[in-house]
Protein backbone atom coordinates (compact mmCIF):
# COMPACT_ATOMS: atom_id res chain seq x y z
CA UNK A 1 0.00 0.00 0.00
CA UNK A 2 2.95 2.33 0.60
CA UNK A 3 3.95 1.81 -3.03
CA UNK A 4 0.53 3.07 -4.12
CA UNK A 5 0.85 6.18 -1.95
CA UNK A 6 4.35 6.99 -3.23
CA UNK A 7 3.23 6.35 -6.81
CA UNK A 8 0.19 8.61 -6.37
CA UNK A 9 2.34 11.41 -4.97
CA UNK A 10 4.78 11.01 -7.87
CA UNK A 11 1.98 11.06 -10.45
CA UNK A 12 0.54 14.21 -8.88
CA UNK A 13 3.96 15.90 -8.90
CA UNK A 14 4.57 14.94 -12.52
CA UNK A 15 1.08 16.07 -13.55
CA UNK A 16 1.63 19.49 -11.97
CA UNK A 17 5.04 19.80 -13.62
CA UNK A 18 4.26 18.52 -17.10
CA UNK A 19 0.54 18.34 -17.84
CA UNK A 20 0.09 22.11 -18.40
CA UNK A 21 2.68 21.90 -21.20
CA UNK A 22 0.76 19.12 -22.94
CA UNK A 23 -2.77 20.25 -22.15
CA UNK A 24 -3.28 23.93 -21.35
CA UNK A 25 -5.87 24.50 -18.64
CA UNK A 26 -8.03 27.58 -18.20
CA UNK A 27 -8.98 28.89 -14.77
CA UNK A 28 -12.49 30.25 -15.35
CA UNK A 29 -15.37 28.43 -13.66
CA UNK A 30 -16.74 26.94 -16.87
CA UNK A 31 -13.33 25.42 -17.71
CA UNK A 32 -12.98 24.06 -14.18
CA UNK A 33 -16.42 22.44 -14.35
CA UNK A 34 -15.57 21.00 -17.77
CA UNK A 35 -12.37 19.54 -16.33
CA UNK A 36 -14.27 17.93 -13.45
CA UNK A 37 -16.96 16.66 -15.78
CA UNK A 38 -14.45 14.92 -18.01
CA UNK A 39 -12.58 13.52 -15.01
CA UNK A 40 -15.67 11.78 -13.62
CA UNK A 41 -16.16 9.91 -16.88
CA UNK A 42 -13.47 7.41 -15.83
CA UNK A 43 -15.10 6.42 -12.53
CA UNK A 44 -18.44 6.27 -14.36
CA UNK A 45 -16.89 4.02 -17.01
CA UNK A 46 -15.61 1.59 -14.37
CA UNK A 47 -19.10 1.46 -12.87
CA UNK A 48 -20.57 0.81 -16.31
CA UNK A 49 -18.21 -2.11 -16.83
CA UNK A 50 -19.02 -3.58 -13.40
CA UNK A 51 -22.76 -3.25 -13.88
CA UNK A 52 -22.60 -4.72 -17.39
CA UNK A 53 -20.52 -7.70 -16.27
CA UNK A 54 -22.92 -8.56 -13.46
CA UNK A 55 -26.00 -8.01 -15.64
CA UNK A 56 -24.57 -10.22 -18.40
CA UNK A 57 -23.79 -12.94 -15.88
CA UNK A 58 -27.26 -12.80 -14.36
CA UNK A 59 -28.94 -12.82 -17.76
CA UNK A 60 -27.15 -15.99 -18.85
CA UNK A 61 -27.14 -17.83 -15.50
CA UNK A 62 -30.47 -19.38 -14.49
CA UNK A 63 -29.49 -19.50 -10.78
CA UNK A 64 -28.85 -15.74 -10.77
CA UNK A 65 -31.39 -14.34 -13.22
CA UNK A 66 -33.79 -13.34 -10.44
CA UNK A 67 -31.21 -11.10 -8.76
CA UNK A 68 -29.45 -11.14 -5.43
CA UNK A 69 -32.52 -9.98 -3.51
CA UNK A 70 -34.43 -13.15 -4.37
CA UNK A 71 -31.69 -15.80 -4.43
CA UNK A 72 -28.50 -16.66 -2.58
CA UNK A 73 -26.52 -16.13 -5.77
CA UNK A 74 -23.73 -18.17 -7.29
CA UNK A 75 -20.11 -17.62 -6.34
CA UNK A 76 -19.53 -15.82 -9.64
CA UNK A 77 -22.45 -13.43 -8.98
CA UNK A 78 -21.10 -12.73 -5.48
CA UNK A 79 -17.65 -12.05 -6.93
CA UNK A 80 -18.99 -9.63 -9.56
CA UNK A 81 -21.23 -7.98 -6.94
CA UNK A 82 -18.21 -7.42 -4.68
CA UNK A 83 -16.30 -5.74 -7.52
CA UNK A 84 -19.31 -3.56 -8.27
CA UNK A 85 -19.87 -2.66 -4.61
CA UNK A 86 -16.27 -1.60 -4.03
CA UNK A 87 -16.18 0.38 -7.27
CA UNK A 88 -19.42 2.14 -6.34
CA UNK A 89 -17.99 3.08 -2.93
CA UNK A 90 -14.78 4.42 -4.49
CA UNK A 91 -16.76 6.35 -7.13
CA UNK A 92 -19.10 7.88 -4.55
CA UNK A 93 -16.04 9.30 -2.81
CA UNK A 94 -14.09 10.33 -5.91
CA UNK A 95 -16.76 12.21 -7.88
CA UNK A 96 -17.53 15.01 -5.39
CA UNK A 97 -13.84 15.30 -4.51
CA UNK A 98 -12.89 15.74 -8.19
CA UNK A 99 -15.54 18.45 -8.55
CA UNK A 100 -14.52 20.25 -5.38
CA UNK A 101 -10.84 20.15 -6.31
CA UNK A 102 -11.52 21.41 -9.83
CA UNK A 103 -13.56 24.32 -8.48
CA UNK A 104 -11.48 25.50 -5.51
CA UNK A 105 -7.88 24.43 -6.15
CA UNK A 106 -5.34 26.99 -7.34
CA UNK A 107 -4.72 26.97 -11.07
CA UNK A 108 -1.32 25.30 -10.68
CA UNK A 109 -2.93 22.35 -8.93
CA UNK A 110 -5.67 21.63 -11.50
CA UNK A 111 -3.64 18.92 -13.28
CA UNK A 112 -4.13 16.67 -10.26
CA UNK A 113 -7.81 16.24 -11.19
CA UNK A 114 -7.29 14.36 -14.49
CA UNK A 115 -4.29 12.61 -12.92
CA UNK A 116 -6.51 11.32 -10.11
CA UNK A 117 -9.07 10.11 -12.64
CA UNK A 118 -6.40 8.20 -14.58
CA UNK A 119 -5.14 6.65 -11.34
CA UNK A 120 -8.74 5.70 -10.51
CA UNK A 121 -9.04 3.76 -13.76
CA UNK A 122 -5.60 2.19 -13.42
CA UNK A 123 -6.28 1.28 -9.80
CA UNK A 124 -9.59 -0.32 -10.65
CA UNK A 125 -7.99 -2.41 -13.40
CA UNK A 126 -5.33 -3.62 -10.96
CA UNK A 127 -8.01 -4.30 -8.32
CA UNK A 128 -10.11 -6.31 -10.77
CA UNK A 129 -7.08 -8.30 -11.94
CA UNK A 130 -6.00 -9.18 -8.42
CA UNK A 131 -9.31 -9.62 -6.63
CA UNK A 132 -9.72 -13.36 -7.11
CA UNK A 133 -6.24 -13.98 -5.68
CA UNK A 134 -6.98 -12.47 -2.28
CA UNK A 135 -6.27 -9.30 -0.35
CA UNK A 136 -2.52 -9.02 -1.05
CA UNK A 137 -3.14 -9.33 -4.80
CA UNK A 138 -5.78 -6.62 -4.83
CA UNK A 139 -4.19 -4.27 -2.29
CA UNK A 140 -2.26 -2.11 -4.76
CA UNK A 141 -5.33 -1.66 -6.97
CA UNK A 142 -7.50 -0.68 -4.02
CA UNK A 143 -4.89 1.73 -2.67
CA UNK A 144 -4.10 3.26 -6.05
CA UNK A 145 -7.80 4.02 -6.46
CA UNK A 146 -8.24 5.31 -2.91
CA UNK A 147 -5.07 7.29 -2.13
CA UNK A 148 -5.35 9.90 -4.90
CA UNK A 149 -8.86 10.74 -3.70
CA UNK A 150 -7.72 10.80 -0.06
CA UNK A 151 -4.82 13.09 -0.98
CA UNK A 152 -7.21 15.45 -2.72
CA UNK A 153 -9.39 15.54 0.40
CA UNK A 154 -6.30 16.50 2.42
CA UNK A 155 -5.56 19.23 -0.15
CA UNK A 156 -9.14 20.50 0.09
CA UNK A 157 -8.98 20.55 3.89
CA UNK A 158 -5.73 22.51 3.73
CA UNK A 159 -7.22 24.99 1.26
CA UNK A 160 -10.29 25.32 3.46
CA UNK A 161 -8.16 26.07 6.52
CA UNK A 162 -6.25 28.70 4.54
CA UNK A 163 -9.48 30.35 3.43
CA UNK A 164 -10.93 30.37 6.94
CA UNK A 165 -7.74 31.52 8.63
CA UNK A 166 -7.04 35.07 9.89
CA UNK A 167 -5.16 36.01 6.71
CA UNK A 168 -8.27 35.33 4.63
CA UNK A 169 -10.21 38.15 6.29
C-alpha positions as CSV (number, residue, x, y, z in Angstrom):
1,X,0.0,0.0,0.0
2,X,2.9,2.3,0.6
3,X,4.0,1.8,-3.0
4,X,0.5,3.1,-4.1
5,X,0.9,6.2,-2.0
6,X,4.3,7.0,-3.2
7,X,3.2,6.4,-6.8
8,X,0.2,8.6,-6.4
9,X,2.3,11.4,-5.0
10,X,4.8,11.0,-7.9
11,X,2.0,11.1,-10.4
12,X,0.5,14.2,-8.9
13,X,4.0,15.9,-8.9
14,X,4.6,14.9,-12.5
15,X,1.1,16.1,-13.6
16,X,1.6,19.5,-12.0
17,X,5.0,19.8,-13.6
18,X,4.3,18.5,-17.1
19,X,0.5,18.3,-17.8
20,X,0.1,22.1,-18.4
21,X,2.7,21.9,-21.2
22,X,0.8,19.1,-22.9
23,X,-2.8,20.3,-22.2
24,X,-3.3,23.9,-21.4
25,X,-5.9,24.5,-18.6
26,X,-8.0,27.6,-18.2
27,X,-9.0,28.9,-14.8
28,X,-12.5,30.3,-15.4
29,X,-15.4,28.4,-13.7
30,X,-16.7,26.9,-16.9
31,X,-13.3,25.4,-17.7
32,X,-13.0,24.1,-14.2
33,X,-16.4,22.4,-14.4
34,X,-15.6,21.0,-17.8
35,X,-12.4,19.5,-16.3
36,X,-14.3,17.9,-13.4
37,X,-17.0,16.7,-15.8
38,X,-14.4,14.9,-18.0
39,X,-12.6,13.5,-15.0
40,X,-15.7,11.8,-13.6
41,X,-16.2,9.9,-16.9
42,X,-13.5,7.4,-15.8
43,X,-15.1,6.4,-12.5
44,X,-18.4,6.3,-14.4
45,X,-16.9,4.0,-17.0
46,X,-15.6,1.6,-14.4
47,X,-19.1,1.5,-12.9
48,X,-20.6,0.8,-16.3
49,X,-18.2,-2.1,-16.8
50,X,-19.0,-3.6,-13.4
51,X,-22.8,-3.2,-13.9
52,X,-22.6,-4.7,-17.4
53,X,-20.5,-7.7,-16.3
54,X,-22.9,-8.6,-13.5
55,X,-26.0,-8.0,-15.6
56,X,-24.6,-10.2,-18.4
57,X,-23.8,-12.9,-15.9
58,X,-27.3,-12.8,-14.4
59,X,-28.9,-12.8,-17.8
60,X,-27.2,-16.0,-18.8
61,X,-27.1,-17.8,-15.5
62,X,-30.5,-19.4,-14.5
63,X,-29.5,-19.5,-10.8
64,X,-28.8,-15.7,-10.8
65,X,-31.4,-14.3,-13.2
66,X,-33.8,-13.3,-10.4
67,X,-31.2,-11.1,-8.8
68,X,-29.4,-11.1,-5.4
69,X,-32.5,-10.0,-3.5
70,X,-34.4,-13.2,-4.4
71,X,-31.7,-15.8,-4.4
72,X,-28.5,-16.7,-2.6
73,X,-26.5,-16.1,-5.8
74,X,-23.7,-18.2,-7.3
75,X,-20.1,-17.6,-6.3
76,X,-19.5,-15.8,-9.6
77,X,-22.4,-13.4,-9.0
78,X,-21.1,-12.7,-5.5
79,X,-17.6,-12.1,-6.9
80,X,-19.0,-9.6,-9.6
81,X,-21.2,-8.0,-6.9
82,X,-18.2,-7.4,-4.7
83,X,-16.3,-5.7,-7.5
84,X,-19.3,-3.6,-8.3
85,X,-19.9,-2.7,-4.6
86,X,-16.3,-1.6,-4.0
87,X,-16.2,0.4,-7.3
88,X,-19.4,2.1,-6.3
89,X,-18.0,3.1,-2.9
90,X,-14.8,4.4,-4.5
91,X,-16.8,6.3,-7.1
92,X,-19.1,7.9,-4.6
93,X,-16.0,9.3,-2.8
94,X,-14.1,10.3,-5.9
95,X,-16.8,12.2,-7.9
96,X,-17.5,15.0,-5.4
97,X,-13.8,15.3,-4.5
98,X,-12.9,15.7,-8.2
99,X,-15.5,18.5,-8.6
100,X,-14.5,20.3,-5.4
101,X,-10.8,20.1,-6.3
102,X,-11.5,21.4,-9.8
103,X,-13.6,24.3,-8.5
104,X,-11.5,25.5,-5.5
105,X,-7.9,24.4,-6.1
106,X,-5.3,27.0,-7.3
107,X,-4.7,27.0,-11.1
108,X,-1.3,25.3,-10.7
109,X,-2.9,22.3,-8.9
110,X,-5.7,21.6,-11.5
111,X,-3.6,18.9,-13.3
112,X,-4.1,16.7,-10.3
113,X,-7.8,16.2,-11.2
114,X,-7.3,14.4,-14.5
115,X,-4.3,12.6,-12.9
116,X,-6.5,11.3,-10.1
117,X,-9.1,10.1,-12.6
118,X,-6.4,8.2,-14.6
119,X,-5.1,6.7,-11.3
120,X,-8.7,5.7,-10.5
121,X,-9.0,3.8,-13.8
122,X,-5.6,2.2,-13.4
123,X,-6.3,1.3,-9.8
124,X,-9.6,-0.3,-10.7
125,X,-8.0,-2.4,-13.4
126,X,-5.3,-3.6,-11.0
127,X,-8.0,-4.3,-8.3
128,X,-10.1,-6.3,-10.8
129,X,-7.1,-8.3,-11.9
130,X,-6.0,-9.2,-8.4
131,X,-9.3,-9.6,-6.6
132,X,-9.7,-13.4,-7.1
133,X,-6.2,-14.0,-5.7
134,X,-7.0,-12.5,-2.3
135,X,-6.3,-9.3,-0.3
136,X,-2.5,-9.0,-1.1
137,X,-3.1,-9.3,-4.8
138,X,-5.8,-6.6,-4.8
139,X,-4.2,-4.3,-2.3
140,X,-2.3,-2.1,-4.8
141,X,-5.3,-1.7,-7.0
142,X,-7.5,-0.7,-4.0
143,X,-4.9,1.7,-2.7
144,X,-4.1,3.3,-6.1
145,X,-7.8,4.0,-6.5
146,X,-8.2,5.3,-2.9
147,X,-5.1,7.3,-2.1
148,X,-5.4,9.9,-4.9
149,X,-8.9,10.7,-3.7
150,X,-7.7,10.8,-0.1
151,X,-4.8,13.1,-1.0
152,X,-7.2,15.5,-2.7
153,X,-9.4,15.5,0.4
154,X,-6.3,16.5,2.4
155,X,-5.6,19.2,-0.1
156,X,-9.1,20.5,0.1
157,X,-9.0,20.5,3.9
158,X,-5.7,22.5,3.7
159,X,-7.2,25.0,1.3
160,X,-10.3,25.3,3.5
161,X,-8.2,26.1,6.5
162,X,-6.3,28.7,4.5
163,X,-9.5,30.4,3.4
164,X,-10.9,30.4,6.9
165,X,-7.7,31.5,8.6
166,X,-7.0,35.1,9.9
167,X,-5.2,36.0,6.7
168,X,-8.3,35.3,4.6
169,X,-10.2,38.2,6.3
